[in-house]
Amino acid sequence: MKIQHIEDIINMQDEVLEISEIEKMIYDNKVLKVYETKYTNKLYCLVMKSLTHEVYNEENIAKETFERIISHLEELNNILGRDVGLLVATLDYLQNIIKTLDEPKIIEEDKSDVLLESSTIDELTTLYLRDIFDITVKKRVDESNRTKSPLSLIMMDIDDFKIINDTYGHQRGDFVLKEIGEVINLSIREMDMAARYGGEEFAILMPNTELNTAIEIAERIRTSIKNIDFIDFNVSVSIGVSRTDNSISSDRDLIESADFCLYQAKNKGKDRVESNEKNV
């Protein structure tokens, strides 16, 4: 499935609510009452405008749509076992469920950046798409530098995936990708973010995580995947793990370091985890 890359960044001039404000309304009834009093009969039109940059003129329709988005958010959280976030739930509901949003937009919390995206989740693996990962890793690295907290990255590639496709067909190959996506979703923590980075390559971003913890999780994922019985065959993965440090302080550095470790794993026989431990 082709995805539309980020097309534009738009400066917002009109009044909107910050995403953090809307999230507080969801989880704190007292906060909700304050906003209902402040905005009276235009609150939910403002909420939907803030989430989508689309104009909603009827308050009752805006409120009903927002309530359905919240229900969809809860459903996604239950399915994936983590908080996918209000923006993801909004985009998925309007774009993929009721198909009413032609040009979905994500509004940043500082009210200045609107990222035009057509989707956020890879349908086959139920992991985030590459574009969403690219946005997130920049923010996480900046946050890691600012707070001096560790940020670890797992890069993973299926070994000899072309042979699987050539031997058993692309449908079986898709099934392998689906199963591996499920293993990853079940193995990561709520604060982690997993994405389908390429065709058979995956990335897992792990904030506030030391390298040894990331290696343990990577080993657990590697073992779980190797133990999957595909009846006619088994698969293995090679994994590279990297962590921010004095020499790795940009998103590019972090990805290149994890990629280098991944190729080390390939060169050393595949089905293994390699890391930049000596550099940390």
C-alpha positions as YAML, in Angstrom:
chain: A
units: angstrom
residues:
- id: 1
  name: MET
  ca: [0.00, 0.00, 0.00]
- id: 2
  name: LYS
  ca: [1.46, 3.35, -1.04]
- id: 3
  name: ILE
  ca: [1.25, 6.13, 1.49]
- id: 4
  name: GLN
  ca: [1.13, 9.84, 0.84]
- id: 5
  name: HIS
  ca: [4.15, 11.62, 2.23]
- id: 6
  name: ILE
  ca: [3.81, 14.73, 4.35]
- id: 7
  name: GLU
  ca: [2.81, 17.36, 1.81]
- id: 8
  name: ASP
  ca: [2.78, 20.64, 3.64]
- id: 9
  name: ILE
  ca: [3.12, 22.58, 6.88]
- id: 10
  name: ILE
  ca: [0.38, 25.13, 7.46]
- id: 11
  name: ASN
  ca: [0.43, 27.97, 9.95]
- id: 12
  name: MET
  ca: [-2.80, 28.06, 11.96]
- id: 13
  name: GLN
  ca: [-4.22, 31.53, 12.59]
- id: 14
  name: ASP
  ca: [-7.75, 30.75, 13.80]
- id: 15
  name: GLU
  ca: [-8.63, 29.71, 17.33]
- id: 16
  name: VAL
  ca: [-8.08, 26.04, 18.08]
- id: 17
  name: LEU
  ca: [-7.65, 23.95, 21.21]
- id: 18
  name: GLU
  ca: [-4.39, 22.21, 22.01]
- id: 19
  name: ILE
  ca: [-4.53, 18.43, 21.79]
- id: 20
  name: SER
  ca: [-3.46, 18.24, 25.43]
- id: 21
  name: GLU
  ca: [-6.51, 20.34, 26.36]
- id: 22
  name: ILE
  ca: [-8.86, 18.00, 24.52]
- id: 23
  name: GLU
  ca: [-7.28, 14.96, 26.13]
- id: 24
  name: LYS
  ca: [-7.79, 16.48, 29.58]
- id: 25
  name: MET
  ca: [-11.47, 16.95, 28.73]
- id: 26
  name: ILE
  ca: [-11.76, 13.26, 27.89]
- id: 27
  name: TYR
  ca: [-10.34, 11.99, 31.16]
- id: 28
  name: ASP
  ca: [-11.38, 14.67, 33.66]
- id: 29
  name: ASN
  ca: [-15.09, 15.51, 33.92]
- id: 30
  name: LYS
  ca: [-14.36, 18.66, 35.94]
- id: 31
  name: VAL
  ca: [-12.16, 19.98, 33.13]
- id: 32
  name: LEU
  ca: [-14.90, 19.13, 30.65]
- id: 33
  name: LYS
  ca: [-17.44, 21.15, 32.62]
- id: 34
  name: VAL
  ca: [-15.11, 24.16, 32.62]
- id: 35
  name: TYR
  ca: [-14.77, 24.03, 28.85]
- id: 36
  name: GLU
  ca: [-18.50, 23.49, 28.34]
- id: 37
  name: THR
  ca: [-19.15, 26.61, 30.40]
- id: 38
  name: LYS
  ca: [-16.51, 28.62, 28.57]
- id: 39
  name: TYR
  ca: [-17.53, 27.70, 25.03]
- id: 40
  name: THR
  ca: [-21.24, 26.88, 25.63]
- id: 41
  name: ASN
  ca: [-22.82, 25.74, 22.38]
- id: 42
  name: LYS
  ca: [-19.68, 25.77, 20.21]
- id: 43
  name: LEU
  ca: [-17.32, 23.57, 22.23]
- id: 44
  name: TYR
  ca: [-17.56, 20.40, 20.13]
- id: 45
  name: CYS
  ca: [-17.42, 22.29, 16.84]
- id: 46
  name: LEU
  ca: [-14.18, 23.81, 18.15]
- id: 47
  name: VAL
  ca: [-12.92, 20.39, 19.28]
- id: 48
  name: MET
  ca: [-13.52, 18.85, 15.86]
- id: 49
  name: LYS
  ca: [-11.98, 21.83, 14.10]
- id: 50
  name: SER
  ca: [-8.92, 21.49, 16.34]
- id: 51
  name: LEU
  ca: [-8.61, 17.78, 15.54]
- id: 52
  name: THR
  ca: [-9.25, 17.93, 11.80]
- id: 53
  name: HIS
  ca: [-8.94, 21.54, 10.61]
- id: 54
  name: GLU
  ca: [-12.41, 21.02, 9.11]
- id: 55
  name: VAL
  ca: [-15.34, 23.32, 9.89]
- id: 56
  name: TYR
  ca: [-18.25, 21.77, 11.81]
- id: 57
  name: ASN
  ca: [-21.31, 24.03, 11.92]
- id: 58
  name: GLU
  ca: [-23.72, 21.82, 13.87]
- id: 59
  name: GLU
  ca: [-22.81, 21.32, 17.52]
- id: 60
  name: ASN
  ca: [-24.86, 18.14, 17.97]
- id: 61
  name: ILE
  ca: [-23.22, 16.45, 14.98]
- id: 62
  name: ALA
  ca: [-19.77, 17.53, 16.16]
- id: 63
  name: LYS
  ca: [-20.45, 16.18, 19.65]
- id: 64
  name: GLU
  ca: [-21.76, 12.85, 18.35]
- id: 65
  name: THR
  ca: [-18.74, 12.46, 16.05]
- id: 66
  name: PHE
  ca: [-16.33, 13.26, 18.87]
- id: 67
  name: GLU
  ca: [-18.00, 10.72, 21.17]
- id: 68
  name: ARG
  ca: [-17.66, 8.06, 18.48]
- id: 69
  name: ILE
  ca: [-13.99, 8.93, 18.08]
- id: 70
  name: ILE
  ca: [-13.49, 8.41, 21.83]
- id: 71
  name: SER
  ca: [-15.18, 5.00, 21.58]
- id: 72
  name: HIS
  ca: [-12.93, 4.16, 18.63]
- id: 73
  name: LEU
  ca: [-9.89, 5.26, 20.65]
- id: 74
  name: GLU
  ca: [-10.84, 2.86, 23.45]
- id: 75
  name: GLU
  ca: [-11.33, 0.06, 20.93]
- id: 76
  name: LEU
  ca: [-7.94, 0.66, 19.30]
- id: 77
  name: ASN
  ca: [-6.26, 0.75, 22.71]
- id: 78
  name: ASN
  ca: [-7.80, -2.63, 23.58]
- id: 79
  name: ILE
  ca: [-6.79, -4.17, 20.26]
- id: 80
  name: LEU
  ca: [-3.19, -2.93, 20.26]
- id: 81
  name: GLY
  ca: [-2.64, -3.06, 24.02]
- id: 82
  name: ARG
  ca: [-1.34, 0.49, 24.23]
- id: 83
  name: ASP
  ca: [-2.56, 4.07, 24.04]
- id: 84
  name: VAL
  ca: [-2.54, 4.92, 20.33]
- id: 85
  name: GLY
  ca: [-3.42, 8.54, 21.02]
- id: 86
  name: LEU
  ca: [-6.32, 10.80, 20.19]
- id: 87
  name: LEU
  ca: [-4.89, 11.97, 16.86]
- id: 88
  name: VAL
  ca: [-4.42, 8.44, 15.55]
- id: 89
  name: ALA
  ca: [-7.96, 7.46, 16.60]
- id: 90
  name: THR
  ca: [-9.41, 10.57, 14.94]
- id: 91
  name: LEU
  ca: [-7.62, 10.01, 11.66]
- id: 92
  name: ASP
  ca: [-8.42, 6.31, 11.57]
- id: 93
  name: TYR
  ca: [-12.11, 6.81, 12.40]
- id: 94
  name: LEU
  ca: [-12.77, 9.63, 9.94]
- id: 95
  name: GLN
  ca: [-10.54, 8.38, 7.14]
- id: 96
  name: ASN
  ca: [-10.88, 4.60, 7.33]
- id: 97
  name: ILE
  ca: [-14.13, 3.88, 9.21]
- id: 98
  name: ILE
  ca: [-16.68, 6.43, 8.04]
- id: 99
  name: LYS
  ca: [-14.54, 7.80, 5.18]
- id: 100
  name: THR
  ca: [-15.63, 11.42, 5.50]
- id: 101
  name: LEU
  ca: [-12.27, 13.16, 5.72]
- id: 102
  name: ASP
  ca: [-10.74, 13.81, 2.30]
- id: 103
  name: GLU
  ca: [-7.53, 15.45, 3.51]
- id: 104
  name: PRO
  ca: [-6.90, 14.48, 7.14]
- id: 105
  name: LYS
  ca: [-4.66, 16.77, 9.14]
- id: 106
  name: ILE
  ca: [-2.81, 16.34, 12.41]
- id: 107
  name: ILE
  ca: [-2.62, 19.50, 14.49]
- id: 108
  name: GLU
  ca: [0.41, 19.83, 16.73]
- id: 109
  name: GLU
  ca: [0.03, 20.89, 20.35]
- id: 110
  name: ASP
  ca: [1.68, 24.27, 19.75]
- id: 111
  name: LYS
  ca: [-1.13, 25.06, 17.25]
- id: 112
  name: SER
  ca: [1.35, 25.89, 14.51]
- id: 113
  name: ASP
  ca: [2.07, 22.71, 12.54]
- id: 114
  name: VAL
  ca: [-0.49, 20.77, 10.56]
- id: 115
  name: LEU
  ca: [0.80, 17.59, 9.01]
- id: 116
  name: LEU
  ca: [-1.18, 16.28, 6.08]
- id: 117
  name: GLU
  ca: [-1.27, 12.48, 6.25]
- id: 118
  name: SER
  ca: [-3.46, 9.91, 4.56]
- id: 119
  name: SER
  ca: [-2.96, 7.15, 7.11]
- id: 120
  name: THR
  ca: [-1.08, 6.19, 10.26]
- id: 121
  name: ILE
  ca: [-1.27, 2.40, 10.60]
- id: 122
  name: ASP
  ca: [-0.03, -0.30, 8.24]
- id: 123
  name: GLU
  ca: [-3.06, -2.50, 7.59]
- id: 124
  name: LEU
  ca: [-1.10, -5.73, 7.27]
- id: 125
  name: THR
  ca: [1.03, -5.57, 10.41]
- id: 126
  name: THR
  ca: [-1.07, -3.06, 12.47]
- id: 127
  name: LEU
  ca: [2.17, -1.23, 13.20]
- id: 128
  name: TYR
  ca: [2.70, 2.47, 12.52]
- id: 129
  name: LEU
  ca: [3.70, 3.56, 9.04]
- id: 130
  name: ARG
  ca: [7.21, 4.76, 8.18]
- id: 131
  name: ASP
  ca: [6.16, 8.41, 7.85]
- id: 132
  name: ILE
  ca: [4.72, 8.43, 11.36]
- id: 133
  name: PHE
  ca: [7.93, 6.86, 12.67]
- id: 134
  name: ASP
  ca: [10.03, 9.51, 10.92]
- id: 135
  name: ILE
  ca: [8.05, 12.26, 12.64]
- id: 136
  name: THR
  ca: [8.19, 10.59, 16.04]
- id: 137
  name: VAL
  ca: [11.87, 9.69, 16.09]
- id: 138
  name: LYS
  ca: [12.88, 13.33, 15.53]
- id: 139
  name: LYS
  ca: [10.73, 14.44, 18.46]
- id: 140
  name: ARG
  ca: [11.96, 11.65, 20.72]
- id: 141
  name: VAL
  ca: [15.61, 12.37, 19.98]
- id: 142
  name: ASP
  ca: [15.09, 16.07, 20.68]
- id: 143
  name: GLU
  ca: [13.36, 15.16, 23.94]
- id: 144
  name: SER
  ca: [16.20, 12.75, 24.84]
- id: 145
  name: ASN
  ca: [18.79, 15.48, 24.26]
- id: 146
  name: ARG
  ca: [16.81, 18.01, 26.25]
- id: 147
  name: THR
  ca: [16.12, 15.79, 29.26]
- id: 148
  name: LYS
  ca: [19.35, 13.76, 29.08]
- id: 149
  name: SER
  ca: [17.29, 10.57, 29.12]
- id: 150
  name: PRO
  ca: [18.22, 7.42, 27.17]
- id: 151
  name: LEU
  ca: [16.44, 6.61, 23.91]
- id: 152
  name: SER
  ca: [16.91, 3.18, 22.37]
- id: 153
  name: LEU
  ca: [16.04, 1.99, 18.88]
- id: 154
  name: ILE
  ca: [15.55, -1.55, 17.61]
- id: 155
  name: MET
  ca: [15.91, -2.18, 13.87]
- id: 156
  name: MET
  ca: [14.82, -5.64, 12.74]
- id: 157
  name: ASP
  ca: [14.85, -7.44, 9.39]
- id: 158
  name: ILE
  ca: [13.37, -10.81, 8.43]
- id: 159
  name: ASP
  ca: [16.11, -13.18, 7.29]
- id: 160
  name: ASP
  ca: [15.85, -14.48, 3.72]
- id: 161
  name: PHE
  ca: [12.34, -13.12, 3.26]
- id: 162
  name: LYS
  ca: [12.67, -13.19, -0.55]
- id: 163
  name: ILE
  ca: [13.17, -16.96, -0.41]
- id: 164
  name: ILE
  ca: [9.93, -17.29, 1.57]
- id: 165
  name: ASN
  ca: [8.02, -15.26, -1.02]
- id: 166
  name: ASP
  ca: [9.62, -17.10, -3.95]
- id: 167
  name: THR
  ca: [9.07, -20.55, -2.44]
- id: 168
  name: TYR
  ca: [5.67, -20.24, -0.77]
- id: 169
  name: GLY
  ca: [4.10, -17.26, -2.50]
- id: 170
  name: HIS
  ca: [3.37, -13.69, -1.52]
- id: 171
  name: GLN
  ca: [0.21, -14.57, 0.40]
- id: 172
  name: ARG
  ca: [2.25, -16.73, 2.77]
- id: 173
  name: GLY
  ca: [4.78, -13.92, 2.93]
- id: 174
  name: ASP
  ca: [2.03, -11.49, 3.93]
- id: 175
  name: PHE
  ca: [0.91, -13.93, 6.61]
- id: 176
  name: VAL
  ca: [4.47, -13.97, 7.99]
- id: 177
  name: LEU
  ca: [4.47, -10.17, 8.14]
- id: 178
  name: LYS
  ca: [1.10, -10.18, 9.90]
- id: 179
  name: GLU
  ca: [2.25, -12.68, 12.52]
- id: 180
  name: ILE
  ca: [5.49, -10.81, 13.17]
- id: 181
  name: GLY
  ca: [3.54, -7.58, 13.57]
- id: 182
  name: GLU
  ca: [1.41, -9.29, 16.20]
- id: 183
  name: VAL
  ca: [4.48, -10.56, 18.07]
- id: 184
  name: ILE
  ca: [5.95, -7.07, 18.12]
- id: 185
  name: ASN
  ca: [2.72, -5.49, 19.34]
- id: 186
  name: LEU
  ca: [2.49, -8.03, 22.16]
- id: 187
  name: SER
  ca: [6.16, -7.63, 23.13]
- id: 188
  name: ILE
  ca: [6.53, -3.86, 23.41]
- id: 189
  name: ARG
  ca: [5.50, -1.61, 26.27]
- id: 190
  name: GLU
  ca: [2.87, 1.12, 26.25]
- id: 191
  name: MET
  ca: [5.46, 3.88, 25.90]
- id: 192
  name: ASP
  ca: [7.21, 2.21, 22.93]
- id: 193
  name: MET
  ca: [6.39, 2.82, 19.28]
- id: 194
  name: ALA
  ca: [6.71, 0.12, 16.63]
- id: 195
  name: ALA
  ca: [6.59, 0.77, 12.89]
- id: 196
  name: ARG
  ca: [6.91, -1.08, 9.63]
- id: 197
  name: TYR
  ca: [10.05, 0.63, 8.41]
- id: 198
  name: GLY
  ca: [10.26, -1.05, 5.02]
- id: 199
  name: GLY
  ca: [9.04, -4.16, 3.22]
- id: 200
  name: GLU
  ca: [10.30, -6.69, 5.76]
- id: 201
  name: GLU
  ca: [12.08, -4.31, 8.11]
- id: 202
  name: PHE
  ca: [10.70, -3.02, 11.41]
- id: 203
  name: ALA
  ca: [11.67, -0.30, 13.86]
- id: 204
  name: ILE
  ca: [10.85, 0.01, 17.56]
- id: 205
  name: LEU
  ca: [11.44, 3.29, 19.34]
- id: 206
  name: MET
  ca: [11.93, 2.98, 23.10]
- id: 207
  name: PRO
  ca: [12.02, 6.23, 25.12]
- id: 208
  name: ASN
  ca: [13.57, 6.36, 28.60]
- id: 209
  name: THR
  ca: [15.13, 2.96, 27.94]
- id: 210
  name: GLU
  ca: [18.70, 1.88, 28.62]
- id: 211
  name: LEU
  ca: [20.43, -0.31, 26.08]
- id: 212
  name: ASN
  ca: [20.42, -3.47, 28.21]
- id: 213
  name: THR
  ca: [16.63, -3.31, 28.55]
- id: 214
  name: ALA
  ca: [16.21, -2.78, 24.81]
- id: 215
  name: ILE
  ca: [18.49, -5.76, 24.12]
- id: 216
  name: GLU
  ca: [16.40, -7.95, 26.44]
- id: 217
  name: ILE
  ca: [13.21, -6.98, 24.63]
- id: 218
  name: ALA
  ca: [14.89, -7.53, 21.25]
- id: 219
  name: GLU
  ca: [16.01, -11.02, 22.31]
- id: 220
  name: ARG
  ca: [12.50, -11.81, 23.50]
- id: 221
  name: ILE
  ca: [11.07, -10.73, 20.15]
- id: 222
  name: ARG
  ca: [13.70, -12.71, 18.23]
- id: 223
  name: THR
  ca: [12.96, -15.87, 20.20]
- id: 224
  name: SER
  ca: [9.18, -15.48, 19.90]
- id: 225
  name: ILE
  ca: [9.40, -15.09, 16.13]
- id: 226
  name: LYS
  ca: [11.73, -18.07, 15.75]
- id: 227
  name: ASN
  ca: [9.24, -20.22, 17.70]
- id: 228
  name: ILE
  ca: [6.32, -19.45, 15.38]
- id: 229
  name: ASP
  ca: [5.34, -22.61, 13.51]
- id: 230
  name: PHE
  ca: [4.38, -21.73, 9.93]
- id: 231
  name: ILE
  ca: [3.80, -25.47, 9.26]
- id: 232
  name: ASP
  ca: [6.12, -25.68, 6.24]
- id: 233
  name: PHE
  ca: [8.86, -23.44, 7.57]
- id: 234
  name: ASN
  ca: [10.10, -21.20, 10.37]
- id: 235
  name: VAL
  ca: [11.54, -17.71, 10.10]
- id: 236
  name: SER
  ca: [14.26, -15.83, 11.91]
- id: 237
  name: VAL
  ca: [15.12, -12.16, 12.24]
- id: 238
  name: SER
  ca: [18.33, -10.20, 12.59]
- id: 239
  name: ILE
  ca: [18.22, -7.26, 14.98]
- id: 240
  name: GLY
  ca: [20.31, -4.17, 15.62]
- id: 241
  name: VAL
  ca: [19.93, -2.15, 18.81]
- id: 242
  name: SER
  ca: [21.30, 1.32, 19.44]
- id: 243
  name: ARG
  ca: [21.00, 4.00, 22.13]
- id: 244
  name: THR
  ca: [21.60, 7.73, 22.17]
- id: 245
  name: ASP
  ca: [24.86, 8.92, 23.69]
- id: 246
  name: ASN
  ca: [27.39, 11.72, 23.23]
- id: 247
  name: SER
  ca: [28.17, 10.61, 19.68]
- id: 248
  name: ILE
  ca: [24.58, 9.73, 18.75]
- id: 249
  name: SER
  ca: [22.52, 12.85, 19.22]
- id: 250
  name: SER
  ca: [20.36, 13.11, 16.09]
- id: 251
  name: ASP
  ca: [17.67, 10.91, 14.60]
- id: 252
  name: ARG
  ca: [19.93, 10.18, 11.64]
- id: 253
  name: ASP
  ca: [22.78, 9.08, 13.92]
- id: 254
  name: LEU
  ca: [20.48, 6.82, 15.92]
- id: 255
  name: ILE
  ca: [19.00, 5.13, 12.84]
- id: 256
  name: GLU
  ca: [22.40, 4.69, 11.18]
- id: 257
  name: SER
  ca: [23.84, 3.18, 14.36]
- id: 258
  name: ALA
  ca: [20.99, 0.67, 14.73]
- id: 259
  name: ASP
  ca: [21.20, -0.14, 11.00]
- id: 260
  name: PHE
  ca: [24.92, -0.78, 11.31]
- id: 261
  name: CYS
  ca: [24.27, -3.17, 14.19]
- id: 262
  name: LEU
  ca: [21.56, -4.87, 12.14]
- id: 263
  name: TYR
  ca: [23.98, -5.54, 9.28]
- id: 264
  name: GLN
  ca: [26.52, -6.82, 11.78]
- id: 265
  name: ALA
  ca: [23.91, -9.35, 12.88]
- id: 266
  name: LYS
  ca: [23.38, -10.35, 9.24]
- id: 267
  name: ASN
  ca: [27.11, -10.70, 8.60]
- id: 268
  name: LYS
  ca: [27.62, -12.79, 11.74]
- id: 269
  name: GLY
  ca: [25.15, -15.46, 10.65]
- id: 270
  name: LYS
  ca: [21.68, -13.90, 11.06]
- id: 271
  name: ASP
  ca: [19.11, -14.83, 13.74]
- id: 272
  name: ARG
  ca: [20.91, -12.74, 16.36]
- id: 273
  name: VAL
  ca: [20.93, -9.39, 18.16]
- id: 274
  name: GLU
  ca: [23.83, -6.95, 17.87]
- id: 275
  name: SER
  ca: [24.12, -3.59, 19.63]
- id: 276
  name: ASN
  ca: [26.28, -0.49, 19.96]
- id: 277
  name: GLU
  ca: [26.96, -1.39, 23.61]
- id: 278
  name: LYS
  ca: [30.67, -0.59, 23.38]
- id: 279
  name: ASN
  ca: [29.81, 2.98, 22.37]
- id: 280
  name: VAL
  ca: [27.46, 3.72, 25.29]
...
